[in-house]
């Protein structure tokens, strides 16, 4: 009975633990892939497209690199147009408004951050094609794929603290199941691009740097096909 009373007391104490009411403080993470692309940007005059919000640290980083930075803030534009749950066809029609690009505008680097995890396999490919068309021959697309079981319910904000260090700012306490995209699936979602560099972090995120396949003299990674059932041979 004494053991039962002690166990009940522990259970009640655990039940009284307060649930988190605010997101965790920003956390710093290494970003070897980002360090590589920043070190290889043309200087001066590189053209960079940031699909996240305008953050002072990122503006300062690219100002120091003397790069032309274009801010798109895609997540905010999705809310503004009300297309977060739009079917793929309506989503594709909205791309020109979500990501208005000038004629002939091209980029040496596209920062997609963790947005592909939230737009999914039905919506992200249309945007990926649009980005690939505007990527310079030696350009790169940088993204962060969630590989843990869950992820924050909204995209995070990422600040470049140094070429190889990112600060991740979680905006909400709610979570969703993460898509856990494997390497082959990341490449399949970006036709014409390959990811010769990827880096697995300890915080449930895998960092990818995608570049034109023609730069590496290698075809895009094949996607595994389901095995065909074979009919049993007649006796």
Buried (B, 14 or more C-beta within 10 A) or exposed (E): EEEEEEEEEEEEEEEEEEEEEEBEEBEEBBBBBBBBBBEBBBEEEBBBBBBBBEBEBBBEBBEEBEBEBBBBBBBEBBEEEEBEEBEEEEBBEBBEEBBEBEEEEBBBBBBBBBBBBBBEEEBBBBBBBBBBEBBBEEBBBBBBBBBEEEBBEBBBBBBBBBBBBBBBBBEEEEEBEBBBBBBBBBBBBBEBBBBEBBBEBEBBBBBBBBBBBEBEEEEBBEEEEEEEEEEEEEE
